[in-house]
Amino acid sequence: MNGPQGTEFRDPRLDWSGAPFDAPSSSAPARTSGLASTGGDVDVDHPGSVIILGNYRAALTTARCLSARGCRVVLAAEPGTTCAEFSRFVDDVWRCPPFAPDTDAFIQALLRKVETLPQPVTVMPVLERPMDAVAAYEQTLDPRVRIALPEARIIRTLHDKHASLACARDAGLAV
């Protein structure tokens, strides 16, 4: 498809193969593990609920993909945020306390919300602040809750620019 002055552009609703994003590929194998750091394998026949932590643009694509795979999508929106909550792929908007790793108000509210949802429940933070909030309480979360994150120590290293730089140097990377 050509744009102004002969520049070429692609329809953003299509992926690289030309198939609509919303249509799951029938040729792609079902992913049955690796989604979460706790809670075991993902049952593709009963995907359960996913709480997306963050009412941000990144949550739009996440909600669309999860909804297409049959998940119940719950968007955790902290006060003062608007974006993905208006997506047709979001089944429920949960107005949650602010994502703060230094207080347990958010985690306690998250655990109460998990109890109200169809199981299994996966928690999927989409940006740094909600990742840090979940990572700070990794050990206190209900073991039935799957967390779509690496271990807390890895998150802390990656979010700490000095630690990340030291890690790269230790690995022999040119920085």
N, C-alpha and C positions, 0 to 999 in steps of 0.2 A: 504494500500500500504506500503510495507516495503522498508526502505532505507539501507544504509551501516550498517553492523553488526547487522542486525535485528531491527534497530530503525524504528519507524513508523513515517511517515509524510503524510501530506494531500496535495493534489493539491491546490495551492493558488487560482486557478481560480474557485474553488467550494466553496459554502458557507456550513454551517453546515448540511444542508439537502441533499447535493450532487447535487443541481441544479446549473447551471451556474449563476454567478452573473448578467450577462447581460440580462438574461431572467426574465422579471417581473413575479412574481407569480400571477397566475390567481385566486388563492384561497384567497389571501390577500385582505382585504378591502381597497378601495381607501382612501387615507388620504385627507381630505378636509379642515382641519383647523389646526392651531398650527404651521404652517411653519414660519410665520413672526410675528414680534411684531407690525407692522402697516399694514394698507391696507386691513384688513378683511380676509375673507376666500379665500382659494386657489381653483380656478376653475380647476378641474382635466381634463376637456374636452379642456380647453384653458390655458395651464400652462404658456404661455408667455416666457419671457426671464429671465435667471438668470445670474447675473454678479458675478463670483467667484473672490473675492479679494485675490490674492496671487498665484504666480506661484511656488507652493511648492508641495511636495509629497502628502500632504493631499488633494490637489485640484484634483489629479488623480482619486481617488475613488469618490469624490464628482461629478466630471464631468461625470463619467461613470453612476452613479446612476441617475442623473438628465436627462441625454440624454436618458436613457432607459424609462423615464417617459414622454418623448416628449417635454422637455424643450429645448429652444435654449440656448446653453451654451456659454457664453462670458467669457474669462479668462482675468482678469486685471493683466498685468505683468509690474511691475515697472522696471526701468533700472537696468541692470546687473543680472537679474534672468533668469534662464532657467530650465524647468522641464516639467510641465504639458502642456505647449503650444504645445507639439508634440503629444499629445493624439488625437486619431481619434474621441473622444467624444467631443472635443472642436470645436465649430462652428466658433468662431472668437477670435482672440487674440487682445486685446486692450492694446497698449503700453501707460501706464498711468504715471502721475507724481508720485514721491515717496510717500508712505503712511506716512504722517506726520500730527499728530494731532495739531501741532502748526502753520500750514499754511492752507489757504483756497484754494490753487492751486489744490490740489487733489480733494477736494469736488466739486469745480466749474467744473473741467474736468469730474467728475463722473456725475454731473447733465446734462452736455452737451451730454454725451454718452447715458444716459437714454432716452433722446429725440429721438435718432435715432433707438431705438430698438422696436420690437413688444411688446405691452403692454399685460398684466401687467409685471412689472419688479421687480424682487427680488434681493437684494444685499446680498451676503453671504460671509462674511469674513471667512477665514479658519485658521488664526493664530493671535497672539496677536497684532502685529503692525497694520494690517488693521482693526482689531476690535477697537483698540484705536482711529484710525483716524476717523472711522464712528461714534463712540460713542461721540467724541468731537463735532460733528456737528449734532447730532441727531435732535435737534429742528429746524434746518434750511433746512433739506431735504424736498423735495417735498412730500406731503402726499400720492401721488400715488405710491411712491416707498416703497416697502415692505422691511423691514430689518430683516434678519434672525438672530436676536440677542436679548438677554434680554435688559432691560433698561440700559442706560449708567451708572447710579449709581451702578448697580450690577457689570458691567464689571470693573469699576474703583476699586471696593472693591476686586474683585477676582484677579485682576492683581497687586494689592498692597499687598505684602506678609505680611506686618505688620497689615494692615486692615483685611486681610483674617484670620490671626491668632487671632486677637481680636474677630472677628465674631465667630470663632469656640469656643473660650473660653466663650463668652457670651451665646452660645448655650449649654454649659456644656459638650463639647466634650473634651476628654483627648488629650492634645497636648504636 
